[in-house]
Amino acid sequence: MPGTRPQLRIAVVVGSTREGRFAPVVTQWLKGHLSQRGDMTTDVVDLAETPLPTVLPAFGQPPAPGTEEALALVSPRLAAADAFVFVTPEYNHSFPASLKNAVDWHNEQWHAKPVAFVSYGGLSGGLRAVEQLRVVMAELNATTIRNTVSFHNAYGRFAADGTVEDPQVDAAAKALLDQLAWWAHALRDARAATPYAA
């Protein structure tokens, strides 16, 4: 029975690290939707608060000093997650370098887990960033959720208290989280039955 299953651990990975960023507003909105669900717990991994080194070591070489300490603030949280939601803006028709950097520092943490996307931006609403992230996450053996939540012209969509008065956005968030839950349960059960081999 779905009601007797352990709660799903959802890591919300916040990709923007730029000064004056809008990501906290979008993340707070998403947390509001996640808090209404009894089947999920949330861990926000904000890359502005947990910066990772930007230089990867040469193949086969140890990482630079301090790298392990920085990764220790992020890697175990990603490993513990059953599923992910990436909150991303669109920069130059793509996603932020900080998000790609966090993805590249990890591998097994993404394997056989679902990833959903909440994007924001101008006219495109961050959808071009999402389409590129789908390709990247497929290479890392993750499953991306079809439905997304996209905020077009995001800066004018949110009220002063961080809410969005739009029933379609609420419906989109519910559909996204329902799909994420389905895939997270299915893949968690599958990993438990048979370890995933990349």
VEXLOTI-182632 format. One record per residue: x, y, z of N, C-alpha, C in turn; residue in three letters. Coordinates in steps of 0.2 Angstrom, whole numbers, plus 5000, padded with zeros to 4 digits. Layout:
BEGIN
XYZXYZXYZALA ...
//
This chain:
BEGIN
500449945000500050005000500450065000MET 500350114996500750174995500750215002PRO 500250215006500250245012500650225017GLY 500850155017501350125022502050135020THR 502250155014502950165012503250215016ARG 503950215017504350265020504250325015PRO 504350385019504250445015504850455010GLN 504750485004505250494999505650555001LEU 506350545001506850605002506950644996ARG 506750704995506750744989507350794991ILE 507850794987508350844987508250904982ALA 508050964984507951014979508651054978VAL 508951044972509551074971509451144967VAL 509651194971509651264968510251284964VAL 510151294958510751304953511051364953GLY 510651424954510851484954511351514960SER 511851544958512351564963512451644962THR 512151674957512351744956512051784961ARG 512351844962512151894967511551924964GLU 511051934969510451964968509951914964GLY 510051854965509751794962508951794964ARG 508551764960507851754961507751684964PHE 508151644963508151574965507751564972ALA 507951604977507651584984506851594984PRO 506651644980505951654979505551594976VAL 505851564971505551504967505651444972VAL 506151444975506351384980505851384985THR 505651444988505151444994504551424991GLN 504351444985503651424983503651354982TRP 504151324979504151244979504151214985LEU 504451244990504451214997503751215000LYS 503351264998502651265000502251204997GLY 502351194991502051134988502251064991HIS 502951064992503151004995502950995002LEU 502851045006502651035013501951015014SER 501551015008500850995008500750925007GLN 501350885006501350815004501550775010ARG 501150725012501350685017501850625015GLY 501950625009502450565006503150595005ASP 503250655006503950675005504250725010MET 504950715011505250765015505750795011THR 505950855013506350905008507050925011THR 507550915007508250945009508450995003ASP 508451055005508651105000509451105000VAL 509751094994510451094993510551154989VAL 510751214992510751274989511551284987ASP 511751284981512451284979512751354980LEU 512351404982512651464984512851464991ALA 512551414995512751405002513251355003GLU 513351304998513751254998514151244992THR 514551304991514951304984515451244984PRO 515551224978516051164976516551194972LEU 517151164973517751184969517551184961PRO 517851234957517651234950518151204946THR 518751174949519251134945519251064947VAL 519051024942519050954943519750924942LEU 519950874946520650844946520750814939PRO 521350804937521550774931521350694932ALA 521150664927520950594928521450554932PHE 521250514937521650474941522050514946GLY 521950574947522350614951521950634957GLN 522150644963521750664969521550734968PRO 520950744971520750814971521150864975PRO 521050934974521450984977521250984985ALA 521751004989521551014996520951054997PRO 520551035002519951065003519351035000GLY 519451004994518950974990518450924994THR 518750884998518350835001517950865006GLU 518150915010517750955015517150985011GLU 517251015005516751045002516250994999ALA 516450944997515950884994515650855000LEU 515950855006515550825012514950865014ALA 514850925012514250965013513750945008LEU 513850915002513350904997513250834996VAL 513850794994513750724992513350674996SER 513450675003513050635006512250645006PRO 512150715005511450735004511150704998ARG 511550714992511250684986511250614986LEU 511650574989511650504990511050484993ALA 510850514998510250495003509650514999ALA 509650554994508950574991508650514987ALA 508050504987507650464982507550494976ASP 507550564976507350594969507550674970ALA 507550704965507850774964507350824961PHE 507350884963507050934959507550984958VAL 507751004952508251054950507851124950PHE 508051174953507751244952508251274948VAL 508151294942508651324938508351384934THR 508751434933508651494929508951474922PRO 508851514917509151504911509651564909GLU 510251544908510851594907511051574900TYR 510951624895511251614888511051554885ASN 510351534886510051474883510251414886HIS 510551414892510751354895510651364903SER 510951314906510851314914511551344917PHE 511451364923512051394926512651344927PRO 513251374926513851334927513951304934ALA 513651334939513651304946513351244946SER 512751234943512351174942512751124939LEU 513051134933513451084929514051064933LYS 514351114937514851094941514651044946ASN 514051054950513851004955513650944952ALA 513350944946513250874943513850844941VAL 514350874939514950844936515450814942ASP 515350844948515750814954515450754956TRP 514850734954514450674956514350624951HIS 514250564953514050514947513550464950ASN 513750424954513350374957512750394961GLU 512750454963512250494967511650504963GLN 511750504956511150514951510850454949TRP 511250394949511050334946510350314948HIS 509950294943509250264943508850304948ALA 508850364948508450414952508050464947LYS 507450484949507150534945507350604947PRO 507250644941507450714942506850754939VAL 506650804943506150844940506450914940ALA 506050964936506351024935505851084936PHE 506051134940505651194940506151254938VAL 505951284932506351334929506051404929SER 506451454928506151514928506651564923TYR 506351614921506751664917506251714913GLY 506451734907506051784903505551744899GLY 505551764893505051734888505051654888LEU 505651624888505651554888505551514895SER 505551554900505451524907505951474909GLY 506551474906507051424908506951364904GLY 506551354899506451284896507051264892LEU 507451304889508051284886508551254890ARG 508551284897509051254902508751184903ALA 508151174904507851114906508051054900VAL 507951074894508051034889508751004888GLU 509251054890509951034890510050994896GLN 509751004902509850964908509650894907LEU 509150884903508850814902509350774898ARG 509750804894510250764890510850744895VAL 511050794899511550784904511350724909VAL 510750734911510550684917510450614914MET 510250604907510250544904510950514904ALA 511450544903512150524903512350494909GLU 512050524915512150504921511650454924LEU 511350414920510850364921510350384926ASN 510150444925509550474929508950474925ALA 508350474927507750474924507350544925THR 507250584919506950644920506250644919THR 505850684923505150684923504950724917ILE 504450704914504150734908503850804910ARG 503450814915503150874917503650914920ASN 503550984919503951034922503551084925THR 503851134929503451194931503951244928VAL 503751294924504151344921503751414922SER 504151454925503951524926504251574921PHE 503751594916503951634911503851704913HIS 504351754912504351824915504251814922ASN 504651774925504651754932504551814937ALA 504951864936504951924941504351954942TYR 503851954937503251984938502651934940GLY 502851874941502351824943502251814950ARG 502651834954502651814961502351874965PHE 501951864970501751924974502251934980ALA 502251984983502752014988502851954993ALA 502351914995502451865000502651794997ASP 502851794990503151734987502651694984GLY 501951704984501451664982501351684974THR 501051634971500851644964500151634963VAL 499751684961499051674961498851644954GLU 498951584953498751554946498651484947ASP 497951464947497751394947498151344943PRO 498351364937498751324932499351304935GLN 499751354938500351344941500351294947VAL 499851294951499751244956499551174953ASP 499151174948499051114945499651084942ALA 500051124939500751094936501151074941ALA 501251104947501651084953501351014955ALA 500751004956500450944958500650884953LYS 500550904947500650844942501450834942ALA 501850884943502550864943502750824949LEU 502450844955502650804961502350734961LEU 501750724958501450664958501850614953ASP 502050644947502550604943503150584947GLN 503450634950504050624953503950564959LEU 503450574962503350514967503250454964ALA 502850444959502850384956503450354954TRP 503850394950504550364948505050354954TRP 504950394959505450384965505250324968ALA 504650304969504450244973504650184968HIS 504550184962504650134957505450114957ALA 505850174957506550164956506850144963LEU 506550174968506850154975506750074976ARG 506150054974505949984975506449944970ASP 506549964964506949924959507649924962ALA 507949974965508649974967508749934973ARG 508149924977508149884983508149814981ALA 507849794976507749724973508449704969ALA 508649754965509249734961509649794961THR 510249794964510749854963510849874956PRO 510849944955510849964948511649964946TYR 511749944940512349944937512449984931ALA 512850034932512950084926513350054921ALA 
//
